[in-house]
Amino acid sequence: MFTKRLRVTFLALGAVLLLSACASSHMRDVPEPVAVTKPTDNTATLVLMRPSIFGGAIQSSVYDITTGQSEFVGIVSAGKKLAYEAPAGKRRLMVVGESADFMNADFAPDQTYFVRVAPRLGLWKARFSLEPIPASSPELESDLRACSWVENTPASRDWASANMPSVNAKKAEYLPAWEAGSDKPFLAQDAGRKAR
């Protein structure tokens, strides 16, 4: 009985790892996006980066949930960075792995902001948190150099659409506890830097 249960557990874990690994192939490597150097009017650029190789086989998908809907931002794999052009003002972001975690932000126009997608141990696979990194941080440039740029493709958007029921279920499960907590990450307007 134990052996059968253990075999089923490993098969399920293998399937989760395979699906997560497949997600990374949907993103495309690119040179530095234009949004990093010149956001459009009344927008800011958020650079999501994942310099850590811990949990490297597991992908983290990021969503803007400001409106209550889960709007797909992109998949951030180990060693990758992604530019998201966001409307200026208050935003709420969510990162999904085994669980969901959240971060609030207040973006000023024509600024670039930085967030580290930080893996941590989970029960079956990696969990992730969003860590605001001030533009003045001494670690920022080494984190940026450790990552290469990616962008979405039609395949990544199709992947996100197919997985939206699971994403929304995780949001519904984890958001109430996060909102009730006291230690919420926040990216303030003055944490960015002027777009180049």
N, C-alpha and C positions, 0 to 999 in steps of 0.2 A: 504494500500500500504506500509506504513512504517513498520507495523507489519510483513508483508511477507518478506520484505527486511531484517529486523532484524533477523527473523528466519533463512533465507538463510545464513546470515553472521555468526550466531552462529553455524549452521551446518557445514559450511566450516571451521570455526575455530576449531571445534571439530574434524573434519577429519584430519586437519593439526597436532593437538596435538596427535591424535591417531597414525598417521604415525611416528611422531617424537618419541613417546614413544616406538613404536615397534623397532625402530632402536637400542635402548639401549640393548634389549634382544639378539642382534646378537653378542655382545662382550662377552668374557669369562674372569672370575676372575682368576688370576694366582699369584704365588709368584713373587718375584723380578726377572725380566728378566735378562738373562746373558748379554745382550747388555749394561746394566747399569754398570756392573762391568768390562767387557772386550769387547769393540767393536772390530770388525774384522779389518784387516789391511786397512789403508787409509780411515777409516770411523770415524764418531763422533756419539754420541748418543744424541738425543734430547728427553727430558722428557716433555711431554705436560700434564699439570695438571689443574684440575678445582675444587679448594677447595670451591668455593662459591656455596651455595645452591639456590641462586637467579636464577630464570628461570629453576628450577630443572626438570620440566616436558619436557623441550625442549632440544633436543640433538644437539651437535655441531660436525660437521664432518670436518676433517682436510685433506688437500691435499698438495702435493708438486707439484708446477707448474713451476719449474725451466726450464724445457725443452719446455714449452708451452702446454704440455699435463697435464691434471689433474690426478695425480697419488695419489690414495687413501692411506692415512696414517692410519686413524682410526676414531672411534667415541669416543668423550670424553664427558662423562656424568658427572653430578654433583657428586662430591666426588670420582672421578676416576682419574687415571693417566696412561699414555701410553708411552712406550719407542719406539722411531723411530730411527733406525740406518740409518744414511744419509751419502752419500759420502762427503768427506771433500771438502771444497771450498765454493763458493758462491751459495746460495739457495734462493728460494722464496717460501713461504708457504701461504696458503689460508685457512681461516676458514669460514664455511657456516652455517648459521641459517636462519633467515628471509632474510638476505642480505649476502654479502660476504665482508670480510676484509682480509688484507694482511700484511706480514712482510718479510723483507729481513734478511738474515743471512750470516755469513761467518764462517764456521766451520773449526777448526783445527783438525787433526787426533788425535785419542786416548783421546778425551776430551768429557765431558758430559756437556750439556747445558740444560737450564730450561726455559720454557715458560708457563705463566699462560693463560688459555683460559678464558677470562673475559666476563661475560654476561653483557648486557646493555639493556635498554628498547627499544623495537621496536613497530611498529604499531600493528601487529597481534600476534607476538610471539617474543621471545628474539633474539637480535642480539648479535654477539660476536666479540671480538677483541683479537689479540695475543699480550701479554705483555711480553717482554723479562725480565727475572729475573736473575741478576748477581749471580754467585755462592757465592759471598760475602754478599748477602742480608741477613739481620737479620730475615726476614720473611720466607726465603726459607724452613728451616727445619720444621716449623709449617705447611706450605702449603703442604709439602710432607707427613707429618704424617696424615693430614686431608683426604688424598686420598688413595684408594687401587688400586692395579695394575690390568689392563685388557689387553687383546690382541685380535687381530682379529681372526675370524673364517671363514670358507667357507660361512656361512650365512651373515656375515658382508660384505664380498667382493661381494657377490651376490646383497646385498642391495645397495652397492655403484655403482655397474654396472647398476642396474635398474634405479637409480636416477641420473646417469651421465648427461643426457640431461638438467635437471634442474640445476645441479651444473655448467655446462658450460655456461648456459644462465646467471646465476648470475655472473660468472666470467666476461663475456663479458659486462654485465651492469655496474659493480662496479669498475673494474680494471682501466679503463681510468681516472676516477676522482681521484682514489687513486694515480696513477702515476703522475697526474698533481699537486697533493697536496704537501705541504712542510713538513708536520709532519708525517714522515714514521717511524714506529718502526723498529729498527735494532738490531740484536744480533751479537755483535762483537766477534772475535776470543778469545780475552782475558776475556770474560765474563763467560767462562766455568771453569771446574776444571778437573784435571787429573783423568781418569778413575781409580777406585780402583783396 
